[in-house]
């Protein structure tokens, strides 16, 4: 607990730079106009998102409708080194900007990964200084390495003492005071997809999560929420066992508890991360539609997978946007954003090609540095198949509204 409390002091230390970071977002490079047109005199920042060609070299029937708007990536992680507690944050930011320019991304929202208490914890105090050197290109969320571990210390707690609540609230408010636009990445059920990748779970209606949504509503900020959804106890799918030995034999239900969290404070905007990635086979279009209809404070960040065989993925194998997903996005045009879940790190982090660390055991971040590269193109492929006005909302306008980004 003392280690976590030190994070509050580190967050408070960022107060002197918070105003610089938040105000700088308003100076971001201009977005493309609706429908993909560039402002006069502006050169394209990168190739428009296109669709993969079919087996005969022809585009699938549903071709892109035009250029992708200059867009905002709402879910990005930085990798500074093998442990993330030391290393080249500046270099990771430089790599991120180069990729953003290549892929027509105006702004990225950076956040720490959701960390359990037994890891080398990092949070905004570690990377915010590197991020603020590039006004307008980044915003950030915090709490993945400070608040999330506090919740996962007692994942099934039904009550929490007042002293713990006060410490949690102090850290949470310190994160917002330091310039964060909200809390993230927070997790309730985090399945492991590699042996270096952590598995952890907690009750979505944990007392500290109930407190967090109250704070989020009061401070008018967002929560980025990672939860692999389970509606009833099920044996862990074999594919997850094959991916990682960290996953348990049985997955416990969490959907009803998540709905309790959403209903606890309607003023809190919760963005359910990684829509379109469904490890448990439960997160269908029908479930998302019901959840969005029932819970007006629920939003979703789409993580597009290239040529995914999964039935609930947004893109089919050939890169086409599935008709049921297109209809869903059109039904809730102000509730979706794009979040690639990209990991960016520099060559100075001690990583060898292929995501392996030199002379050390590979970290999850180092593995995902290469594994997540196709996500950016997949996001553009999805946006290119939406009507221009809807693409503009998902790519830009919804982000400004949900995350309270300055114009």
QUIRA-V486420 format. One line per field, one symbol per residue. phi: phi as a letter, one per 20 degrees, with the letter a starting at -180 (. if undefined). psi: psi as a letter, one per 30 degrees, with the letter a starting at -180 (. if undefined). burial: b if it has 16 or more other C-alpha atoms within 10 Angstrom, else e. Layout:
phi=???
psi=???
burial=???
//
This chain:
phi=.ffffffffffffegfdfffffffffegfffffgnofeggneegerfffcdfeffdndfggefgeqfegfddeebccddeafdmecpdffffffffffffffdmefbceebfffdffedffbbffedffffffcgneccbdcofdcfgfffefcfdfdccffffgffffffffffffeoferdreecdcdfedafedfdbbbffdggfffffffffffelcdcecdbfecebgcffggfffffbfffffcdefbffffffffffbffeeddffmgndcfdmdeegffgffffffcfeeccdededfleeffdffdfgenfffgffgfffffcfdddcdcfmfddbefeendegnneefmcffefffffgefegfffffffgfffdeggfffffffcfffgffelfff
psi=eeeeefeeeeeeffeffeeeeeffefglkklklkffkklkfkkkflklklkklafggkkleilkfakkljlkjgjklkjfaeffflaieeeeeeeeeeeeeeghjekkjkllljklfgljklaffefeeeeffikfflllllffgeeeeeefeifgkflkleeeeeeeeeeeeeeefggkgaklklkejjkkglffkkklllkfgkefeeeeeeeeeefhllkkkjjjkkflkkkkkeeeeeekffklfkkkkfeeeeeeeefejffkjkjjlhkfjjffgfileeeeeeeeeejfgklkjkjkkkhkfkfglekleggkkkeeeeeeeeeifgfklkjfhkkkllfgfgklkggkkjglkkleeeefeefgefeeeeeeeeefglkeeeeeeeedeeeeeefhkl.
burial=eeebbebbebbbebbeebeebbebbeebeebbebbbbbeeeeebeeebbbbbeeeeeebbeebbebbbbbbbbbbbbbbbbbbbbebbbbbbbbbbbebbbebbbbbbbbbbbbbbbeeebbbbbbbbbebbebbbbbbbbbbbbbbbbbbbeebeeeeeeeeeeebbbebbbbbbbbbbbbbbbbbbbbbbbbbbbbbbbbbbbbbbbbbbbbbbbebbbbbbbbbbbbeeeeebeeebbeebebbbeebbbbbeebbebbbbbbbbbbbbbbbbbbbbebbbbeebeebeeeeebbbbbbbbbbbbebbbbbbbbbbbbbeebbeebbeebbbbbbbbbbbbbbeebbbeeebbbeeeebbbbbbbbbeebebbbbbbbbbbbbebebbbbbbbbbbeebbebee
//
